[in-house]
Amino acid sequence: LHLGCSTAPGECLLPRLLSAFRTRFPQVQLSVEVSDTAVVLDRLLRRQYDLGLVGGVAHTDRLEFIPFAVDELVLIAPRGHPLAGRAVVTPSDLAHEPFVLREEGSGTRAAAEQALQRLGLTHLTIATVLGSSEAVKQAVAAGVGLAFVSGSALDPHEDRVVVLPLVGAPIERQMYVALERGRPAGRLSDAFIQWLLSPETQALLATLPRVRPAVRAAG
């Protein structure tokens, strides 16, 4: 079964589910490639993958998106940063801070930019743009700037960066299974989707940091 995954599901969620998947389907081999959301969806349409796991959607009728989890984005800073001791961080506190961003096409970047726009921050000081969550965390730890990352990407024992308590509601985004509309899912693809949405797997996802089960539309 060939999967294309964006960074959050590919590096943070799926690896923690693989043991349970292997127990349920011991004879199925998963081939997983990790890239950004835009690349995954493009390759899915080119039929290089059977399914995609992504943190954003594309506005096209050619793809169907099925929610399977909700992931929280958190704002991180290097330990010892002046904002680290604040009870709450406001938009004005961030106005002149440098940011480390993911590349264009990243679902994490799109969700972070939307959140910042809601806070009225439309002109950021961009220190650097990097292509993976791990690279972003390393840059933040080195003092390059602040960044938004998936909460599930943070090691509970991480001591190089801290989460800043940003004002307002938590920044959340859906994680989706993407598939080509009208393309027969195939036996393995269908089994994977049913397993991912099963109560057992949803309960396992809920044990991960800053992740909760999917929100699916009624009907």
C-alpha positions as CSV (number, residue, x, y, z in Angstrom):
1,L,0.0,0.0,0.0
2,H,1.6,3.3,-1.2
3,L,0.9,6.3,1.0
4,G,1.9,9.9,0.5
5,C,2.0,11.9,3.8
6,S,2.5,15.5,4.7
7,T,4.9,16.1,7.6
8,A,2.5,16.0,10.6
9,P,0.8,12.8,9.8
10,G,3.9,11.2,8.2
11,E,6.4,12.0,10.9
12,C,4.3,12.4,14.1
13,L,1.0,10.4,13.8
14,L,1.4,7.4,11.5
15,P,4.7,6.1,13.0
16,R,2.9,5.8,16.4
17,L,0.1,3.8,14.8
18,L,2.2,1.4,12.8
19,S,2.6,-1.2,15.5
20,A,-1.2,-1.5,15.8
21,F,-1.6,-1.6,12.0
22,R,1.0,-4.4,11.8
23,T,-0.9,-6.3,14.4
24,R,-4.1,-6.0,12.5
25,F,-2.6,-6.5,9.0
26,P,0.7,-8.5,9.5
27,Q,1.0,-9.3,5.8
28,V,0.5,-5.7,4.4
29,Q,3.6,-3.7,3.6
30,L,3.3,0.1,3.8
31,S,5.4,2.3,1.6
32,V,5.3,5.8,2.9
33,E,6.8,9.0,1.4
34,V,6.8,12.3,3.4
35,S,6.5,15.6,1.6
36,D,4.4,18.8,1.9
37,T,0.7,18.8,1.4
38,A,0.7,20.3,-2.1
39,V,3.3,17.7,-3.4
40,V,1.4,14.8,-1.8
41,L,-1.9,15.8,-3.4
42,D,-0.3,16.4,-6.8
43,R,1.3,13.0,-6.7
44,L,-1.9,11.4,-5.6
45,L,-3.6,12.8,-8.7
46,R,-0.8,11.4,-10.8
47,R,-1.6,8.0,-9.2
48,Q,1.8,7.7,-7.6
49,Y,0.1,7.0,-4.3
50,D,-2.9,4.9,-3.3
51,L,-3.9,7.4,-0.5
52,G,-2.7,10.6,1.0
53,L,-2.6,11.7,4.6
54,V,-2.5,15.5,4.8
55,G,-3.0,18.5,7.0
56,G,-4.9,20.6,4.4
57,V,-7.3,20.4,1.5
58,A,-7.2,21.4,-2.1
59,H,-10.1,23.1,-3.7
60,T,-10.7,20.6,-6.4
61,D,-13.6,18.2,-7.2
62,R,-11.0,15.5,-8.2
63,L,-10.2,14.7,-4.6
64,E,-12.2,13.6,-1.6
65,F,-11.0,14.4,2.0
66,I,-12.0,12.3,5.0
67,P,-11.1,13.7,8.4
68,F,-9.3,11.3,10.7
69,A,-7.8,13.4,13.5
70,V,-7.6,17.0,14.8
71,D,-4.1,18.3,15.4
72,E,-3.2,21.4,17.5
73,L,-0.6,23.9,16.3
74,V,1.6,25.5,19.0
75,L,3.8,28.5,19.0
76,I,7.4,27.7,20.1
77,A,10.3,29.8,21.2
78,P,13.9,28.9,22.3
79,R,14.2,28.3,26.0
80,G,15.1,31.5,27.8
81,H,13.3,33.7,25.3
82,P,11.8,36.9,26.9
83,L,8.3,35.8,26.0
84,A,8.7,32.4,27.6
85,G,7.7,33.7,31.1
86,R,4.5,35.4,30.0
87,A,1.2,34.2,31.2
88,V,-0.2,35.0,27.8
89,V,1.4,36.2,24.6
90,T,-0.6,38.8,22.5
91,P,-0.3,39.8,18.8
92,S,1.5,43.0,19.8
93,D,4.2,40.8,21.5
94,L,4.8,39.1,18.2
95,A,4.8,42.1,15.9
96,H,8.6,42.4,15.7
97,E,9.6,38.8,16.3
98,P,11.4,36.9,13.6
99,F,9.6,33.7,12.4
100,V,10.8,30.4,11.0
101,L,8.3,29.2,8.5
102,R,7.7,26.0,6.6
103,E,7.8,26.1,2.8
104,E,5.0,27.2,0.5
105,G,2.6,24.3,0.0
106,S,2.9,23.1,3.6
107,G,-0.4,22.5,5.5
108,T,1.3,23.7,8.7
109,R,2.4,27.0,7.1
110,A,-1.1,27.6,5.7
111,A,-2.8,26.9,9.0
112,A,-0.3,29.1,10.9
113,E,-0.7,32.0,8.4
114,Q,-4.5,31.8,8.7
115,A,-4.2,31.9,12.5
116,L,-1.8,34.9,12.4
117,Q,-4.2,36.7,10.0
118,R,-7.0,36.2,12.5
119,L,-4.8,37.8,15.1
120,G,-4.2,40.8,12.8
121,L,-0.6,39.8,12.0
122,T,-0.3,40.0,8.2
123,H,3.3,41.2,7.8
124,L,5.8,38.9,9.5
125,T,9.5,39.2,9.8
126,I,10.6,35.9,8.1
127,A,14.0,34.8,9.3
128,T,14.2,31.6,7.3
129,V,12.0,29.0,5.5
130,L,12.7,25.3,6.1
131,G,11.3,22.1,4.6
132,S,10.5,19.9,7.7
133,S,9.2,20.2,11.2
134,E,12.4,18.8,12.7
135,A,14.5,21.5,10.8
136,V,12.1,24.2,12.1
137,K,12.5,22.9,15.7
138,Q,16.3,22.9,15.4
139,A,16.3,26.5,14.1
140,V,14.0,27.7,16.9
141,A,16.2,25.9,19.5
142,A,19.2,27.7,18.0
143,G,17.5,31.1,18.4
144,V,16.7,31.9,14.8
145,G,13.1,32.8,15.6
146,L,9.6,31.7,16.7
147,A,7.6,29.1,14.8
148,F,4.3,27.2,14.7
149,V,4.7,23.5,14.7
150,S,2.4,20.5,15.2
151,G,2.0,19.9,18.9
152,S,2.4,16.2,18.2
153,A,5.9,16.9,16.9
154,L,7.1,18.0,20.3
155,D,8.9,15.4,22.4
156,P,7.4,15.5,26.0
157,H,11.0,15.7,27.3
158,E,12.0,18.5,24.9
159,D,14.1,21.0,26.8
160,R,15.4,23.2,24.0
161,V,12.2,25.0,23.1
162,V,9.1,26.1,25.0
163,V,5.5,26.5,24.0
164,L,4.2,30.1,24.2
165,P,0.7,30.6,25.6
166,L,-0.8,32.4,22.7
167,V,-4.0,34.4,23.4
168,G,-7.3,33.0,22.1
169,A,-8.6,29.6,21.3
170,P,-6.3,26.8,20.5
171,I,-5.2,26.7,16.8
172,E,-6.5,23.4,15.4
173,R,-6.6,21.9,12.0
174,Q,-8.1,18.7,10.6
175,M,-5.9,15.8,9.4
176,Y,-7.4,14.1,6.3
177,V,-7.2,10.9,4.3
178,A,-7.1,12.1,0.7
179,L,-8.2,9.9,-2.2
180,E,-9.0,10.5,-5.8
181,R,-12.8,10.8,-6.3
182,G,-14.2,8.2,-8.6
183,R,-11.1,6.0,-8.4
184,P,-11.8,2.5,-7.0
185,A,-10.2,2.5,-3.6
186,G,-8.9,-1.1,-3.8
187,R,-9.1,-3.7,-1.1
188,L,-6.0,-2.5,0.8
189,S,-6.9,1.2,0.6
190,D,-10.4,0.5,1.8
191,A,-9.1,-1.6,4.7
192,F,-6.6,1.1,5.7
193,I,-9.3,3.8,5.8
194,Q,-11.7,1.6,7.8
195,W,-8.9,0.8,10.2
196,L,-7.9,4.4,10.6
197,L,-11.5,5.5,11.3
198,S,-12.2,2.6,13.7
199,P,-12.9,3.3,17.4
200,E,-9.8,1.5,18.4
201,T,-7.5,3.6,16.2
202,Q,-9.3,6.8,17.1
203,A,-8.8,6.0,20.7
204,L,-5.1,5.4,20.1
205,L,-4.8,8.8,18.3
206,A,-6.4,10.4,21.3
207,T,-3.5,9.3,23.5
208,L,-1.0,11.3,21.4
209,P,-0.1,14.8,22.7
210,R,-2.3,17.6,21.4
211,V,-4.3,15.3,19.1
212,R,-7.9,14.3,19.3
213,P,-10.3,12.2,17.2
214,A,-11.7,13.4,13.9
215,V,-14.6,15.8,13.6
216,R,-16.8,14.5,10.8
217,A,-19.8,16.1,9.4
218,A,-23.1,14.5,10.3
219,G,-24.7,12.4,7.6
